[in-house]
Amino acid sequence: MSHHGHDHSVPSLKDINRAFYIGIALNSIFTLIEFVAGYYTNSLALISDASHNLSDVASLIISLIGMKLAQKTATYLYTYGYKKASILASLINSVLLIFIVVKIFVEAISRLGSQPEVLGSVVIITAIIGVIINSISALLFYKGQRNDINLKGAFIHMMVDTLVSVGVVVSGIIIHYTSWDIVDSITSFVIGFVILITTWSLLKESLRLTLDGIPKDINKEEIKAVILSNKSVENLHHLHIWALSSTENAITVLVILKKEVNINEIRSIKKDIKHNLEHHNIQHSTIEVDSAG
């Protein structure tokens, strides 16, 4: 099948792998530093942010595993290969994130009555390191995120982490100069809500794709219109759209032609429909053909 002539500027698999490895290494080291600093300074904000960063390390690992599995060939038992593993992993990751948020909220509420003293200066230094590391990590995925939803997810996570680290810096400055230690618990609440908001959409989409729902970036009516735009097609039935992985989508459909045609014409019609569907993020099409007569 011929490919449409767009310049996607897709980075090589080697560059993508390098971005993941560097991102995982940087964020793992910083997560450890942030946990230690959080316990040392009694800062729940740092511990909350470290928990978030730990989940992002898991997300990067999951995305990397998903990309690796997507390259494996199908087997006798798994005829689509292991592509859907990335979707299942995203579901597990989103559930773990929500569990972390609950733990953060419980700890923050318990501290409101007796807020421990927080070392604002250490919080500031640690959070600034976080801003730098998260910014570097985000830049690693900037190019690839324009064409790949997995890389886009990694990029967004790193950008959110950068903004959260900026918020922790601000809270550290306030604590350092005012000794309002309660700002630390308030900041942890804000971080928790940020995690919850970003995770909720991930949870819903993961559930939808796990249950073979239509991916959110696919418009069913638009796909119908694409198929019906072929001059030989009169109608269609049994249209099913689902995600094979976090980056690949598939459809099956029964196409009703306006008149009976020979085998070569059927091949040409199918080829045209499949080519047009590629422009709408449908990579795998199974088309059954019947005639109106």
C-alpha positions in Angstrom: 0.0 0.0 0.0 1.4 3.4 -0.9 2.0 5.9 1.9 0.6 9.4 1.9 3.1 12.1 1.3 3.3 13.9 4.6 6.6 14.8 6.2 6.1 13.3 9.7 9.7 14.0 10.9 9.5 11.0 13.1 12.6 10.4 15.2 14.4 7.1 14.8 13.7 4.2 17.2 17.3 4.5 18.4 16.7 8.2 19.4 13.4 7.3 21.0 15.0 4.5 23.1 17.8 6.9 24.1 15.3 9.5 25.2 13.4 6.9 27.4 16.6 5.5 28.9 17.9 9.0 29.8 14.5 10.1 31.1 14.2 7.0 33.3 17.7 7.4 34.7 17.4 11.1 35.5 14.0 10.8 37.1 14.9 7.7 39.1 17.9 9.5 40.6 15.9 12.6 41.3 13.0 10.6 42.8 15.4 9.0 45.3 17.0 12.4 46.1 13.5 13.9 46.6 12.3 11.2 48.9 15.4 11.5 51.1 15.1 15.3 51.2 11.4 15.0 51.9 11.9 12.8 55.0 14.9 14.9 56.1 13.0 18.2 55.9 9.6 16.8 57.0 8.2 18.1 53.7 5.1 16.3 52.6 5.2 18.5 49.4 8.5 16.9 48.4 7.4 13.4 49.3 4.2 14.0 47.3 6.1 15.2 44.3 8.6 12.3 44.7 5.6 9.9 44.6 4.4 11.6 41.4 7.9 11.4 39.9 8.0 7.7 40.9 4.8 7.1 39.0 6.2 8.9 36.0 9.3 6.7 36.1 6.9 3.8 36.0 5.0 5.4 33.1 8.2 5.9 31.1 9.1 2.2 31.7 5.6 1.1 30.7 5.7 3.2 27.5 9.2 1.8 26.7 8.0 -1.8 27.3 4.9 -1.1 25.2 7.0 0.1 22.3 9.3 -2.9 22.6 6.4 -5.3 22.7 4.7 -3.6 19.7 7.7 -4.6 17.6 7.3 -8.3 18.4 5.6 -10.5 15.8 2.3 -12.2 16.4 2.3 -15.7 17.9 0.0 -18.7 17.6 -1.9 -17.7 20.7 -1.6 -13.9 20.4 -2.5 -13.3 16.8 -2.3 -9.5 17.2 1.1 -9.8 19.1 1.5 -8.0 22.4 0.6 -4.5 21.3 -2.2 -4.1 23.8 0.1 -4.6 26.8 0.8 -0.9 26.8 -2.9 -0.2 27.3 -3.2 -2.7 30.1 -0.1 -1.3 31.8 -1.5 2.3 31.5 -4.7 1.0 33.3 -2.6 -0.5 36.1 -0.4 2.7 36.3 -3.5 5.0 36.6 -5.0 2.9 39.4 -1.7 3.0 41.3 -1.5 6.8 40.8 -5.0 7.2 42.4 -3.9 5.1 45.3 -0.9 7.4 45.8 -3.1 10.5 45.8 -5.3 9.0 48.5 -2.3 8.3 50.6 -1.1 11.9 50.1 -4.5 13.4 51.1 -4.7 11.2 54.2 -1.2 12.3 55.3 -1.9 16.0 54.5 -5.1 15.9 56.6 -3.3 14.3 59.5 -0.7 17.0 59.5 -3.1 19.9 59.5 -3.5 19.6 63.3 0.2 19.3 64.1 2.3 20.5 61.2 6.0 19.6 61.7 8.7 22.2 61.1 9.9 22.2 57.5 13.4 23.2 56.3 12.4 25.6 53.5 15.9 26.1 52.2 16.4 22.4 51.4 12.9 22.3 49.9 13.9 25.1 47.5 17.2 23.5 46.4 15.6 20.1 45.9 12.7 21.5 43.9 15.0 23.6 41.7 16.9 20.4 40.8 13.5 18.9 39.9 12.6 21.9 37.6 15.9 21.4 35.8 15.7 17.6 35.5 12.0 17.6 34.4 12.7 20.3 31.8 15.5 18.3 30.3 13.3 15.2 30.3 10.5 17.1 28.6 12.9 18.3 25.9 13.9 14.7 25.2 10.3 13.9 24.1 9.5 17.2 22.5 10.1 16.2 18.8 8.5 12.7 19.0 5.4 13.8 20.9 4.0 15.5 17.8 3.4 12.2 16.1 3.2 9.5 18.8 0.5 9.4 21.5 2.9 7.4 23.8 5.6 10.0 23.5 3.1 12.8 23.9 2.0 11.2 27.2 5.6 11.1 28.4 6.1 14.8 27.3 3.0 16.0 29.1 3.9 14.1 32.3 7.3 15.8 32.3 5.9 19.2 31.7 3.4 18.8 34.5 6.2 17.6 36.8 8.2 20.8 35.8 5.2 23.0 36.8 4.7 21.1 40.1 8.4 21.5 41.0 8.0 25.2 40.4 5.1 25.2 42.8 7.2 23.4 45.4 10.0 26.0 44.9 7.4 28.7 45.7 6.2 26.9 48.8 9.8 26.5 50.0 10.4 30.2 49.6 7.3 31.1 51.5 8.2 28.6 54.3 11.8 29.9 54.4 10.9 33.5 54.8 7.6 33.3 56.8 7.9 30.0 58.7 4.3 29.1 57.7 4.9 25.4 57.7 1.3 24.7 56.9 2.0 25.9 53.3 3.8 22.5 52.8 0.5 20.6 53.5 -1.5 23.0 51.3 1.1 22.5 48.5 0.8 18.7 48.8 -3.0 19.0 48.5 -2.5 21.0 45.2 0.0 18.4 43.9 -2.5 15.6 44.8 -5.3 17.4 42.8 -2.9 17.9 39.8 -2.1 14.2 39.8 -5.8 13.3 40.2 -6.9 15.5 37.3 -4.1 14.2 34.9 -4.7 10.6 36.0 -8.5 10.6 35.7 -8.4 11.1 32.0 -5.7 8.4 31.7 -7.9 6.0 33.8 -11.0 6.6 31.6 -9.1 6.2 28.4 -7.3 3.1 29.6 -10.6 1.5 30.6 -12.2 2.5 27.3 -9.4 1.0 25.3 -9.2 -2.1 27.4 -12.9 -2.7 26.7 -12.3 -2.1 23.0 -14.1 1.2 23.0 -13.5 3.8 20.2 -10.2 5.7 20.9 -11.0 9.3 21.9 -9.1 10.8 18.9 -11.3 8.8 16.5 -14.7 10.2 15.3 -17.0 7.3 14.2 -19.2 9.6 12.0 -16.0 10.9 10.3 -14.8 7.4 9.6 -18.2 6.5 8.1 -18.0 9.6 5.9 -14.5 8.6 4.7 -15.8 5.2 3.6 -19.0 6.5 2.0 -16.9 9.1 0.1 -15.8 6.3 -2.2 -17.9 6.7 -5.4 -18.6 2.9 -5.5 -19.9 2.6 -2.0 -23.6 2.9 -1.3 -23.8 2.0 2.4 -21.9 0.3 5.2 -22.8 -2.0 8.2 -21.2 -3.6 11.2 -18.5 -0.9 11.6 -16.3 -1.7 14.6 -13.3 0.5 15.7 -10.9 -0.3 18.5 -7.3 0.2 19.6 -4.7 -2.5 18.9 -2.2 -0.5 21.1 -1.8 3.0 22.3 -0.5 4.0 18.9 -2.4 1.8 16.4 -6.1 1.5 15.6 -8.1 -1.0 13.7 -11.6 -1.4 12.1 -13.7 -4.1 10.5 -16.6 -3.1 8.3 -19.1 -4.5 5.8 -19.2 -2.2 2.7 -22.2 -2.3 0.4 -21.3 -1.4 -3.2 -23.7 0.3 -5.6 -23.3 -2.5 -8.2 -21.6 -5.8 -8.7 -17.9 -5.4 -9.7 -15.1 -7.8 -10.6 -12.3 -8.9 -8.3 -9.8 -6.3 -9.6 -12.3 -3.4 -9.0 -12.9 -4.7 -5.4 -9.2 -4.7 -4.7 -9.0 -1.1 -6.0 -11.9 0.0 -3.9 -10.5 -1.6 -0.8 -7.1 -0.1 -1.4 -8.6 3.4 -1.8 -10.6 3.1 1.4 -7.7 1.8 3.4 -5.4 4.6 2.1 -8.0 7.2 3.1 -8.4 5.7 6.5 -4.7 5.9 7.2 -5.1 9.7 7.1 -7.6 9.3 10.0 -5.3 7.2 12.2 -6.6 3.8 11.2 -3.6 1.6 10.5 -5.4 -1.8 10.2 -8.6 -2.2 8.1 -10.5 -5.4 7.4 -13.1 -4.7 4.8 -15.8 -7.1 3.7 -17.6 -6.3 0.5 -21.2 -7.0 -0.7 -23.3 -5.5 -3.5 -26.7 -3.7 -3.2 -28.2 -6.3 -5.4 
